[in-house]
Every structure is written in C-alpha cells, then in structure tokens.
Amino acid sequence: MPTRTATVGSSVGLHARPAALIAEAAGGLGSTVTINGVDASSSLMIMTLGAKCGDTVEVAGDDQADVDKIAALVEQDLDAD
C-alpha cells in the first residue's frame, strides 16, 4: 500500500475548513485514502485526529497518485485567506 509522510501546513491544523477541503478532494478520488488510519473522505474523522500545524501524519491508499494528492493538500495552509 503506497504511503507518504506529510507535515500539516494549515495554521489551525486539520480542523473544520482544512478537513472539509481534504475530505471533498478525497471523496472525488477513485480509490480509498487514509490519514493516520482514518478515512480521508470524512471531515469528521480527520478532525478527530487532532493534528496541529507542524504535526506529521501518514497518508496511505490504494493509488500513489491519490496519496500524493491528499498529502499535498495536508501540507498546504488551507485556512489562509
């Protein structure tokens, strides 16, 4: 199973807005992707991780390109205006 380590880039961590954007992107993929073992297409499950800015998470899935796409979103500051 392809994996990639990613550092949380959002200043608020993986909270409401960043989690929703990641979940929306993951939901549109053709494969399953997880972040630290939770379903990346569920914003609620992403928020339960409590990941803060600078924390490291593991993104895993069935397809390397999909894993890379979600990992790149995790690394962005998705809460920036």
Steps between C-alpha positions, in 0.01 A plus 500: 500500500653834396567742786644846542588701807363855499542794736179688581527846343175666605545748782191358675606140442260248349193676635166593338585677173820309413336168592197579283718591200709184537190282544338651191810428292536147641134425437545574131789257456468158347673332793499490879743729682562517875676748727649332806260212438176701476293547185623814324158551338344570842567849639375390843747211511784730389415747779507220760873463433565831675796565269652844551714715272843338473380152602598210278232265365510192278288504187434155352283359226456270204647737239826697536372796297194532727720471811726774364201725422358475854845533660557820301171641632597409858825693453327817373367779721136437407377752755681794341282783374 
